[in-house]
Amino acid sequence: MEPESGASSSRNPSQLAWVNLSRSLILAYQSFGVVYGDLSTSPLYVFTSIFGGKLQKYHDEETTFGAFSLIFWTLTLIPLLKYVFIVLSADDNGEGGTFALYSLLSRHAMFNLLPNQQAADEELSSYKYGPSSQPVSPSPLKRFLEKHKRLRTVLLVVVLFGACMVIADGVFTPAISVLSAVSGLQVTDKKLTNGELVLLACVILLGLFALQHCGTHRVAFMFAPIVIIWLVSIFSLGLYNIIYWNPKIVWALSPHYIIKFFIKTGKEGWISLGGVLLCITGSEAMFADLGHFTAFSIRVAFAFVIYPCLVVQYMGQAAFLSINLGSVRNSFYDSIPEPVYWPVFVIGTLAAIVGSQAVITATFSIIKQCHALGCFPRVKVVHTSKHIYGQIYIPEINWILMVLTLAMTIGFRDTTLIGNAYGLACIAVMFVTTFLMALVIIFVWQKSVLFAAIFLSFFWVIEGAYLSAAFIKVPQGGWVPLVLSFIFMIVMYVWHYGTRRKYSYDLHNKVSLKWLLGLGPSLGIVRVPGIGLIYSELATGVPAMFSHFVTNLPAFHSVLVFVCVKSVPVPYVSPEERFLIGRVCPRPYRMYRCIIRYGYKDIQRDDGDFENQLIQSIAEFIQMEATQPQLSSSDSSSLDGRMAVISVRGIGSTSSLIASEHEDVGVDISIPSSKSVTLRSLQSVYDDENPQIRRRRVRFQLPNNPRMDPAVRDELLDLIQAKEAGVAYIMGHSYVKARKSSSFLKKLAIDIGYSFLRKNCRGPSVALNIPHISLIEVGMIYYV
């Protein structure tokens, strides 16, 4: 890295500025296909939704001008002013979205409800992201919120509500985009019936969801050109329609026409706001997809390309409608000159598919983040791209989305009804973002409460108007996102509640270290060669299931490691900071603790190196402990030892151990092991039959270092011999039940809801990539 930085420092400032600008322009180009597909296809259905109800009886030139003026100022105030100029600045280590705001708040104020958090997590480099200001005394508002746990729970519920509405977006966007795009076939000479249109839309949607497992990177290189051609097309069409039909439409940029619109239309005009808000659907994607780009590139793309193209297109469509009052049902396709009709239809259908793809990918991402926060059951997460980090596919969610989207398309059969549902989902997400952003202004940016109140009241008045109009349309389809969100909210909250109760039980039933120390280094049983990895959610202390082993088994492994895999409220944890290693009891016990930390956007991948990385990390810790006495606990009879961050980049030789890869041939019976020869033969057969998950065979040796402390040498030798003998993974197979004295609601949540979710989601051993043949499960009943 140093030569590169040296080379860059030798460049003059103008060269650096040009390099940065060109990089940002490339990112801006790429963002068209990922971020703006949904927003740019809105002209397909906005005017149809606005004039779809009783507003048709007021339809004349003046009303059309007023509708366009509403669209123009909505695009200006919400996507341009709110998102581009303000919200994009509230990133979390470059990441955006609802969870990024919640993560920032969790770190800058004690709003976090994640269990097993430690002071060591605050030392993570990404944890300290934010304005570097001098520490200030906590405000009364901050103290009040931190003091009341119920208010923190309410905040989490608000975040989950926003997440559920994003999932609802993932259902409605493909339905409305594809159905609107193919509706152009009704304008042609051979008009298709509604049933045939719905069937064609369903076939396209089936293909879209069926190809999700391939990953977006396979066709991503086509996305940006499709959207750019689409934007050029709608800009040109808009310009043509302004000049050809009604150039006077430019006067409608004045907000004066909005006042005239409401005076004339009254309540029907207010209800039509539910259609107007469809022009900003997809705005949230600018913030949610920030992690793949930069704030500058997204700002450039929107301000200089997306915004002018959309304004000119809506202006052109309004100019056409002001003269052709009967073309409301298919206003976009009716406004296309006949010679270019089919090319625009094809590129419009492709752009609708691109917009749908971006929202489906965002839904996968939000589900992954919910799981990391302990608010969603374990699901299979497939990483679909080696090059683009964060591109994931979740099979179960994909098929649920597909069924729901097809149900919406077949059930509604009308873009206006789907638009009513879609609009409510979108404006609800924006409403939640505004609220969280106001909290970020106070607690993260440390601005005055007055500044946050002005921001909140200004945008809540605007968004509240749209939200009220969307709620009026609840009986005409708006009820669907509310029902979907309610179902997902129940799933999320029941899972979160059950997980927290289970963790609380573990925390209050830890094994006493005094009892362990009283047993002596042998723990009162025979210690046989091998390593036992005991998985638990506890970041401190010894889990209750360990006492089951000690009291019921005649033998146990010579080296024990208590492993805790946990999430921290940051987007990513670098490999150098992932492992925390410590000692549980004094040195003769050979008992260690390993905490593995992941961010809410990290992907846990099984590269087959975990065992080797763990051995190397423990060896590094043993060596470090000998040179840094402060790592040893001053009072080892009552406390766990101090934890140390061990950098893990890959398997290689270090000052503690020499690593060498080798091929196993048959079964080496000479190495003493806790596994029988038969079991080791089965392991060999299992590895041969499953080459895709075969672990790397790495053998460790001690370096030839005569100055090494004899006690350290003995401990490292024990570790190496235990590794050669084999590794066993020990987990609790838990059954969670509500106490008999619990309320009916708690019994319903735990005994039925949480139990059902646990039985039907992925098992913890599968989620943690634990080899099945090495797994030992201990039955535990939790009465919470």
N, C-alpha and C positions, 0 to 999 in steps of 0.2 A: 504493500500500500504506500510506503514512503516514497519510492521513486515516482509513482503516479502523482502524489500530492506535490512533489517537488516540481514535476513537469507542469502541473496546473498552476502552481504559484509563479512560474516563470512567464506565463502568458500575461498579456496586458489586460486591463479590466474590460476593454471593449470586446476582446476575444471571448472572455469568460461570459460576458453578458449575451453574446451571440450564441454560444453553446447552450446556455440555460434557456434562451428564448426558443431555439430550434427544438430542444428536448420537450419544452412545454407545448409547442405547436404539434409535435408528433403525438403526445398524450391527448391533446385536444382532439386531434383527428380520430384517435382510437376510441375516445369517449362517445363519439356519435353513435356507434353501434351498440354500446353497452348501456349508456345512461339515458339517451334521448329517444330511443325507439318508441316508447309509450307516449311521451309528451308530443312528439312530432306527428303521431297518427291521430291525435284528438280531432283535427278538422273533419275527419270522416263522419263524426256523429254529434258534434256540439250543437249546431243549429237545429238539427232534427230533434234533439232533446229539449232545446229551449222552446221551440214552437209546437212541441208534441201534444200539449194539453189544451186548456181552454184559451191560451194566449192567441191561438189561431184567429179568433174573431176580432182581435185588435191588430191583425197583421197588415201593416201598410209601410210606406217608406220611412216614416218617422219612427215607428216601433223598431224596424230593422236597424236603423241608425243607432237607436238607444241600446239595442242588444249588442251591437258591435262595440259601442263605447264601454259597456260593462265588461266585455271580454278584454278589451285593450287595457283598462285600468286594473282589472284582476291580474292579468299577466305582468303588469308593471309592478304592482304592489307586493304580490306574494312570491312568485319565483325570482323576480329581479331584485327587489328591495330586500325582502326578508331572507331568502335563501342565499342568493349570490353575494350580497354585501354584508350580511350579518351571520347567519347560521353556519356558513362554510368556514368561518373563523374558529368555531368551537369544536375543533377536531381533537381526537384522543390518539396521540402518536400517529397522526395521519389518517386515522379511521373515523368514519362518520356513522350516523344513524342513531336511533333511539337508545340503543345499548351503550353507545359511545358516550352520550350525555350522562346516562345513569352511572357509567363507570367513572367519569370525571367527578361527579357528585359524591360517589362512594369513597373516593380517595381524598377529596378536599374537605369533606365533612363526614361524620360518622353515620352515614345513611345505609351502610352495607349490611345486608342480612345473610351473606355467605358464611357458613360455618367454618371452623378450623383455620381462621386467619391468624397470622403471627406478626410480630414486630419486624421479623426478618424480611417479610414481603415488602415492607416499605423501603427497603434498601435496593429493590430492583430499579435498574436504570429507567425503564419505561414508566415506573410508578410515579416518578418525580416530574413527569411531563406537565407543563402548564406554565403560567406566568411566574417568573423567578422574582418574587417580591419578598421584602422582609416580613417575617412572621408578625401577624397582627392579632390583637386580642379578639377572641371569638365574639361575634355579634349576639345580641339577645335572641334574635330569630334563630340563629344557628344552634345556640344552647337549648332553645325550646324544642326544636325538631329532633336534636340528638337525645334529649331526655325522654321523649315519649316514643316508645317502640311502635305504638299503633300508627303514628303518623308516618314512620318509616315503612310500615307494612302497606299503608295507603299509597305511598310513593311507588312501591314495587308493583302494586295492583295497577296503578296508572300506566307504568312502563309495560306491563304485561298486556294491558288493554290495547296500547299502541301496537305491540307486537302482533296481537291477534288480528287487528285491523289490517296490518301488512299482509298477513296470511290470507285474509279475505280478499285483498287486492290481487293476490296470486291466483284466486279463483275467478274473479270477474274480468281482469284485464284480457286474458286469452279469449274469453267468451265474447266480450263486446268488440275487441279489435278485429278478430277473424270474421265474426258475423257482419260487422260494418263493412269490412273490405269486400266480402263476397256479395253483399247486397247490391253492388254495382251491376251485377248480372240482370237485375230487374229493370234496368234502364235500357237494355239492348232490345233489338227487335224480337228475339226469341226469349220472352220473359219467363224466368223460372218462378214456380210457385213458392210460397213460404216454406212448405214442407221440404221441397228439393234444396232450397237454400240452407236450411237447418242441417239437412243430411250432409251436404258438401262441407259446411263449417265443421261438423262433427268428425268427418274423415280427416280434415286438415289438423284438427286438435288431437285426434288419436295419433297421427303421425308425429306431431310435435312432442307429445309426452312419451311416445315409444322410443324416440331418439335421444332422450335426456341422458341415458346411461353412457352415451358416447362422449358427453362433455361438450361445453360450448366452444372449447378451443379448436375443435375439428372444423367448425364453420365460422369461427370468429373473424377470420381474415376477410370474409365476405360481408360481415355485418356493417362496418363503417361505410363502404362504398354504396350499399343498398340505401342506407339512411341518407347519405349525402345526395344521391341521385333523386331520392324522394323529396328532400328539402328543396333542391333546385327546381324540381317539377312543380311543387306547390307554390313556390315563390313566383315562378313564371306564370302559372295559371292565375294567381292572385293579381299580378300586375296587369295581365291581359284583361281580366274581368273588370278591374277598376277603370281602365282606359275605355274599354268597349261598352260597358253597361252604364256606369254611373260615377264619373269622377268626383261628384260632390260628396262622396262618402268620406273624403279626407276631413271634412268639417266635423265628423262624428268623433274625432279624437278629443274634442272638448267634452269635459264632464257635464256640461250644460245639458247634453242629450240624455244623460242618465236621469236627471231630475225630471225632464219632460216625459221620459219613459215611465217612471213610477207614478207621476201625476195622472197619466192617461190610463195605465193598466191596473193600478192599485194592487189588490191582493193577488191577482193572477200574475202580475209582474214579479211580486215577491216570491211566489211559488216557482217561477221560471229560473230563479237563481240556482236551483238544484241542477238545471241544465248548464248554466253558465260556468259553474265550478268544474265541469268536465274538461274545460280548456286548460286547467292546471294539474290534471291527474298526471302523475309521473314526476312532478316537481320534487317529491321526497327522494326520488332516486338520485338526484344530484348530490344529496348529502349522504344517503345510505351507501352509495358506491364510491365514496371518496377514497377509500383505501386502495383502489386499483389505479388511481390517478393522483393529481395534485389539485389543490383548491384553485390555483392560478389557471391551470389548463381547463377546468370545468367552467370557470368564470369567463374565460376568453371564448370558449365554444358557445356558451349561452348568449352572452352579450352581443357578440359580433356575427353569429350565424343563426342560432335557433330563434332568438327573440325577433329579429327583423323578418325572418322567413315566415314565422307564425303570424305576426301582425299583418303582413302584406296578404297572406292567404285568407285570414279571417275578413280583412277589409274587402278583398275581391269577392269572396263568397257573399258578404253582406250587400255589395254593389249589385251582384247578380239577383239576389233575393228581393231587393228593393224594387226591381222591375218585374221579375218573374215570381209573383206571389204564390203561385200554385205549385212550386217546385220544392216545398219544404221537406217532403218525405225523403227525397234523395238529393238534397241540395248540392252536395259535393260533386257527385257524379254527373248531375244535370248541368253543372257549370263548366264541364270539360268540353272543349271543342271536339267535334267528331273525329277529325284526322288523328288526334293523339290519344283517343279514348283508351284503346287496348293497352298501349305501353304504360299509361298511368295506372290502369287497373291492375296490371301484373306487378308493377313496382309497389303499389299500395298494399297488395296482399302480402308481398314479401316483407314490407316494412312492418305490417301488423304482426307477422310471425316473429320478427326480430324484437319488437316491443314486448311481446308476450314472453319470449325467451328470457329477457333481462329480468322481468318480474318473477318468473319461476325460480331463476337462480338466486335472486334476493330472498325468496321465501325459504329456500334451503339454508341460506346463510343465517337467517333470523332464528330458525329452528335450532341450528347448531349453537347459537349464542344463548338461547333459552336453556338448552341442556347444560351448557357450561355454568350457568348461574343456578343450577339445581332446580330448574322450573319446567323441565320437560323429560319424559321417560327416555331411557337409552334407545337410540336408533342406530342403524347401520349408516356410517358416513364413508362415502367412497370419494377419494381424491382423484379427480378426472384429468388433471393436467400436471405434468412434471415441471412446466415452465411458469405457469400462472398460479401463484400461491393463493389459496382461498376458493378456487373453483371446485365445488363439491357437488355430489349427487346423493340424495337420500331416497332409496327405493320406496320405502313405505309411504313417505310423504308425497312422492311423485304420483303414486297410484291413487292416493286419497284425493289429491288435487285434480287428477284426471277425471275421477268419478264425479266430483263436485262440479267441475267446469262443464262436463257433458250434461249433468243434471240441470244446471242453470240455463244452458243453451237450449236444451229440449223443453224445459219447463216454461221458460219465459217466451222464447221464439221472437222476441222483440227488443231491439237495441234501446228503446226508450225505457222499458221496464228494467232491463239490466243496468242502464245508466243511472236509474234512481238508486239502485243498490250500490253500484260502484262509487257514485259520488259521495254517499254517506261514509263509506269505508275510507276514502281518500281524505275527506275534510276532517274526520275524526283523528287520523294520524297527524295531520298538520296541527290540530288543536293541542294534542299531547306534546308535540315538538315545541310549540310556542311556550307552553307551561314549563317544560324542562329547561328550555333556553333561558327563561327568566331566572330560574334558580341558578343556572350556570353563571349568569351575569353577576349575581350577588356573591356566590360562594367560591367560584373559580376565578373569575375575572376581578373579583373584589371591588366592583363598582357599587354605587349607592343604591339603596332600595328604591329610591325615587326613579332612577334611570330604568331599573328593571320593571317598575310599575308602569312607566310610560310605554315601554316596549310591549308589555303584556296587554295593557288595556287597548292600545292602538290596533294590534293584530287580532286580539280576541273580539273586538267590535266587528271587524271585517269578517273574520272566520265564523264568528257567532251568527252573523246574518246568513251566511251560506249553510251553516249547520242547522239553523232553524228551518230553512227552506227544505233541506234534505230530510229533516224529521217529519215535515208535513207529508212527505212522500213515502213514509213508512208503510202505509197500507198498500201502496202500489209498487211493492218490490223492495222497499227500503228495510223491511223486517229481516230479510235474509242475512245481511252481514251482521246484524245484531244477534241473531240466533247462532250463526257460525262462531262469532267471537265469544258468545256466552259459553258454548260447548268447549271451545279451546281454552277459555279462561278457567273453567272448572277443572279440566285435565291438568293444566299448568299449576293451579293453586293446590289441588289435592296432592299432586306429586311433590310440590315444594313443602307442603305441610307435613306429609308423611316422612319425607327425607329429614326434615329438621327434628321431628319427634324421635326418629330412630337415632340420629346423631346425639341428641340430648340424653337418650338412654345410655348410649356408649360412654358419654362423658361422665355420667354420674355412677357408672358401674365399672370404672377402671380398676385394674388389679393394683393392689398396694405394693409399692416398690420395697417397703420394709419387709413385707411377706416374702418377696422374691429374694431379697438379700439374706433373709433368715434361712432360706433353703441352701445357700452356698452356691459356688460356681457350677456344681453339677445339677442344680435345681432339684435335687433329691431323686433324679432318675439317671439312666445311662445316656451319655451323650455320644452318638454314633457319627462317623464321618458324613459330611454333607452340609448343604446350606438350606435352611428353611426360610422362605420369604413369606412373612405373615402380613397379609393385606388388611388394612383397616382405614377408616376415615379419620381416625384420631391423629392429630399432628403432635400431640404430647401424651405421655402415659402409655400404659400397656392395656390392650383391649381385653374385655371379659372373657372372650373365647379362648385366650391363651391359657387361662387357669383350667379350662376343660381338658386341654392336652396334658398339662403338667400333672393333674390329679388322676387322669384316666389312662394315660399311655405309659408303658414301661420304659420307652426310649425316645430320645428326641435328637435333632441335628446338633452338631458341634458348634455351628455358627448360625445365629438367628438374626434376621434383619426384619424390622417392622417397617413396612412400606406403606406410604400414604400418597396417593395420587390426588391432587387437588387443583381447583381453579382459583385464580387470583384476578381481581378486577382491573386487569390491563389487557390490551388486545393480543400482545405477543410476549412470550418470555424467550430470551435468546438462549441457545444451547449452553453457553458459558455460565448461565445463572440458573439453569433448570434444576440441578441436583443440590439438595441440602443434606449433608451427612452429619450424623452425631452418634454419641454413645448412650446407651440406655442404662447400663450398670457398669461397675468397675471392670477394668481390662480382663481379668480372668474369666468373666462370664461369656465373653465373645458375643455380646449382644449389641446390635447397632440399630440406628434409625435412618431411614432414607425417605426424604420428602421430595416428590417430583411435582414441579409446578408448571401449569399450563395457563395461557391466557384464554380469553373467551373466543378468540378467533384462531387459536392454534389447532392444528390437526394432529391427533395422536396416531402416528403411523408405526406399524410393526416392521422394523428393519432387521429383526433377528439379532440385534446387538445389545439388547437391554441387559442381559446377565453379565456380559463382558464389561459393559460400561459401569455397571454397579460394582463389580469386583474391583475395577480400576479406581473408581471413586472412593471406595472404602479404604483401599491401600494408600491412596493419596492423603486421605484424612488421618490414617494411622501415622504416616510419616510427618504430616503437618502438626499433629498433636504433640509429637515428641519435641519439635522445635519451637512450638508456641504453647507453653504451659497454660495460658489463659483459656484455651479451648477445653481443658479438663475442668469439670465442675469442682468448685471448692468444697462442696458438701455432697459428695456422691452417694451418701447413704439415704438422702431424701429427694434428690433432684435428678432429672435427666442431665446429661452433659450438654455443653454448648454446641450449637449447630454451626457448620461451616459450609460456605458455598464452594462446591468443587466444579471446576470447569470441565465440561465433557464435549469434545469436538469429534472424536473418533477413536478407534482402537489403535493403539500404538505403544511403543516402549516409553516408559517414563523413568524418573529417578527411583520410583518405588518398585516397579515390576517391569520385566521384559516380556513382551507379548510376541507370540509366533503362531501363525495359522498352520494347521495340518489337516490331513485327511484321515478320518477314522476308517480302519479296516477291521470289520468284525467287532467283537466285544472284548475290551481289555479287562480280564478278570483279576489281574495283579493289583489293580487299584482298589483299596478298601472302600466300600460304599454302603450307604443305608438302603440301597436298592438291591434286590436279589439279581442273580445272573439272568433268570428268566425274564424279569421285568426290564433289565437293560437290553436283552435281546429283542423284546417287544418294542422298546424305544427305537432301536436300530431299524427294525422293520417299518415302524411308523414314519421315521424320517425318510426312508427310501420311497415310501408310498406317497409322501407329501413333500416333494422337493421345493414347492413354492414357499413353504413356511419353515424350511430347514434352517436351524440356527448355525451361525458361524462357529466352527470348531477352533477356538483360540486356547492355546496353552500358555500359562504364565510361569515365569521363573524369577527367582530373586537375582538382582544385579550383584556382581562381585564387588561388594563395598565393605572393606574390613572395618570402616569407622562406624558402621550402622550399629545402633543400640541393640544389645542382645534381646531385650524384651520386645522391641519392635520387630526384629528378625523372626522371633518365635511366633509372634502374632501373624505376621505376613505368611510364614510357612503354613500355619494352621489354616489360613484363608485359602491359600493355593490348594492344599490337600482337600479341603472341603469342596472347593470348586470342581476338582477332578472327580470327586466321589459322586457328584450330582446335585442338582438343585430341585427342590420341591416348592410348589406354590400352595400356600395355605390360606383359605378364605372362609368367611362365615356364610353358611347357607341359612339366611334369616327368614323367619316368619314373623311378621309384625301384626300384633293384635291390640285392640283397644282394651284398657282395663275394664273390669265389670262395672266399676263405679262411674265410668265415662258417660257423658251425655249421649242422647240418641244421634245428634248431628255428628259427633266425633266418631261414634261407632260406624255410622254410615260412611264417613270419609275414609277411615282407616280399614275397617273390616271388609268393606265392599269396594269402594273406589280405589284406594291405594293398592290393595291386594290384587285387584283385577289388572291394574296397570303393571305391577311387578311381574305377574304371571305371563303377560302378553308382550312385554318389551324384551330387549336383548339382555341376556344374563351378564352380570358384572365381569365374569371371567372372559367372556367373548369380547366385551367392550374394551377390556384391558389387554387383549391379545395374549392371553395366558395359554400355553400349550396344554391341551386337555389331558394328555397322558401323564403330565407331571402335577396335576391338580389334586389337592386334598381339600374337601369341603367339610366344615363343622356345622352341624345343625344348631341353630340358636333361635329361641323364641323371645321376641321383644314385646313386653307388655307396656305400652306407652300411654 
